[in-house]
Amino acid sequence: RGTIYDRGGEVIAQDEDTYTLVAILDKSRKGIGNVPAYVKNVDKTARLLAPKLDMKEDSIRDILQNAIDNKQYQTELGTKGKNLSKSVKESIEALELPGITFTKSVERSYPTGTFASHLIGYAQYNEQSGQIEGQMGLEKSLNTFLQGEDGIEVYQKDANGNILPGTNGNDVYLTLDRNVQLALQSSLKKTMKEVKADRGWGLVMEVETGKVLGWAGLPSFDLNKRDIKDYLDVPSQYLYEPGSVMKGITYAAALDSGNYPYNKKYDSGVFYFGTDEKGKIYRSATKVGGIQPIYDALNKNYGTISFDKGFIVSSNIAICELLTKYMDPSIYQDYVLNKFKFNQKVDIPFVENSKGNMNFTY
């Protein structure tokens, strides 16, 4: 399977040889020179393996003894005995424990751990297909590229003739920048802790090209541990109220449709509103019934100002004035839904995203 790199050539995802420890228990097994090649001393084996596998000595002893009692030819030692690195394998081999051997497999590893985790996703071995396959994120959407195709097999070997993992698929280079990504994740995590937020996300883009340099969403997870609590990729799939972002959209709709009041001014004080017999919203001089009035941020009153000034100060009242006096709300709805296409998925290749959901009342 191909490797995923950031734009600086740093590895984000790669195939890595891993090993599973196997304990041979059958006394008929012989090694070179007819020497017994099975676990002869359960206590010693458990004692020496425990610190290497980060397991309790009693746990290893129980597994081995239980397998012997049940006349098993061999046994594994659970999850702690799987996916061992080459260095751990070699340190165990140095103990020269009779009956301890290893099976080799390939695992997808992620050297950066927590790194744009929902975007990158993960891949794991599929026993049915006999291949490592993407399960979520880019690992899944780019699976055909990373996995390669059936046909001629091209691979590399090391000096000993061993096939190097991950060399018969296509490599993928992302625009993500390692330094930017890690700084973004750290800043987002700190900010969320300070404001006690449940979710947060942030993107960093290169202005000149539009390339995404950082993509962070919290809560996240470690790509190796896969301690996933939420499968939602917050930057692309979480639905939220865009707030003042829509002011720019409203102004754009007014300008493009020819309804922008270039030379008009408005009162930026409190906006009391009501609804007439036809259901149309209007501005009232006084509070209408129990309807909550609208204010600008921090209840500021900028006096009588132009709509240009209203845009600069992000005035809520300016938007109310536009939609009640100068531009029919149906025009705004047409721009949001049909021209700006807020309720449709964004055409981002290989990145799963959710379409918007907006309700209009006027």
MODAPE-V227948 format. One record per run of one state. SS is the DSSP state (hx for helix, st for strand, lp for the rest). FROM is the first residue (numbers start at 0). TO is the last residue. If there is no record, write none. Layout:
BEGIN
ss | from | to
SS | FROM | TO
SS | FROM | TO
END
This chain:
BEGIN
ss | from | to
lp | 0 | 2
st | 3 | 4
lp | 5 | 9
st | 10 | 23
lp | 24 | 28
st | 29 | 29
lp | 30 | 30
hx | 31 | 33
lp | 34 | 34
st | 35 | 35
lp | 36 | 40
hx | 41 | 52
lp | 53 | 55
hx | 56 | 68
lp | 69 | 72
st | 73 | 75
lp | 76 | 77
hx | 78 | 80
lp | 81 | 82
st | 83 | 83
lp | 84 | 84
hx | 85 | 92
lp | 93 | 98
st | 99 | 108
lp | 109 | 115
hx | 116 | 119
lp | 120 | 121
st | 122 | 125
lp | 126 | 129
st | 130 | 133
lp | 134 | 135
hx | 136 | 140
lp | 141 | 141
hx | 142 | 146
lp | 147 | 155
st | 156 | 156
lp | 157 | 161
st | 162 | 162
lp | 163 | 170
st | 171 | 172
lp | 173 | 176
hx | 177 | 194
lp | 195 | 198
st | 199 | 204
lp | 205 | 210
st | 211 | 217
lp | 218 | 232
hx | 233 | 236
lp | 237 | 243
hx | 244 | 255
lp | 256 | 263
st | 264 | 266
lp | 267 | 269
st | 270 | 274
lp | 275 | 279
st | 280 | 283
lp | 284 | 292
st | 293 | 293
lp | 294 | 295
hx | 296 | 298
lp | 299 | 302
st | 303 | 305
hx | 306 | 311
lp | 312 | 314
hx | 315 | 325
lp | 326 | 327
hx | 328 | 338
lp | 339 | 361
END
